[in-house]
């Protein structure tokens, strides 16, 4: 690998590090919509038109955990989950760059 390519990889690595620093707050998980019934026999949900509610879902230690979000917190939870996904993509790219730099003994 030539010096120009190594320099480009290092420059890209610095840019990724700067983007990584901006991706907080974050949470691993997904915003899901679940349909539920309230138990009132006269309610529309008893006829099949269930109430839709938003939850944040994450799997931890083999168990799925849910927290109720409501509409007001769903946007924020989606942003946190999107930040996590973006960070994971940056980490994948950073790994490939670091592997190439390590192969050339040019990490630092």
N, C-alpha and C positions, 0 to 999 in steps of 0.2 A: 504494500500500500504506500502511495507516495505522500509526501509531506502536506501537499495541498488537500488531499482527501482527509488526512488526519486532522488538519486544522478545521475543515468543514464539519467533521464529526464532533469535535470539541465545541465548536460554536453552536451547533444544534443541541448538544447536551446542555450547555448553559441556558439556552432559550427554554428548553424543557424544564429545567430546574426553576426558572422564573415562573413559568406557567403553573408548575406544581404548587408553588407557594400561595397562589391565588385561589386554589380549589378547596377552601374551607368555608364553612363547616361541611362535614360530609357524614353520611351514614350508609352502611351496606344494607340493602333491602329494596322493597318495592311497595309502591302505593297500589292497593287493590280495592276493588269495589265488591262488596258482598251484599246479597239480597237477604233480608230477614223479615220475619213476621213479628208483630208486636203482641199478639195474644188476644187482642180485642176481636170478638166474633163478628162485629159489625164493620170492622175496618176493611178497606179495599184489599189489604194484604191477605185476608182470609179467603178472598176470591181468586188469589193467584198473583195479584199486582203487588209484589213485595216491595218493602222499603229498601232503597239502596243507600248503603253507608260506606264511607271511605275509611280504610284502615292502613296502617303501615305494617308490613309483614317482613320478618327476618327469621332466618333459621340459625339457631345458636345451640351448640352442644346437642345436636340431634333433635331438637324440638323447634317447631314453628311458633313464634311469638307474634302476637298482634297487639297493636294499640289503636284505639279509636282516634280518628283525626277530625272528622267533620270537614266541612268545606273550607273553613277558615285556616286550618293548619295543613291541608293537603298540598297547597302550592309550595309551601316551605319544605315539606317533606320530599316532594318531587325534586326540588332544587338540590337538596342534600344528597338524594340518591343519584341524581345526574352528576353531581360533583364527584361522587365515588366512582362512577363508571368512567368519567373523563380521566380521573387520576389513574385508574387501572390501565387505561389505554396508553397514557403517558409512561407508566412504568414498563409496559411491554416494549415500547419504542426505546426507552432508556436502556433496557436490558440488552437489546440488539446492538445499540451503539457501544455500550460498555464491553460487550463481548468482542466486538471488532477492535476496540482500542486495547483491550487486554491482550488479544492475539498479537498485536503489534508492539506490545510493551510500552504503550503510550498513554496510560490512564492519567497520570499526573505529571 
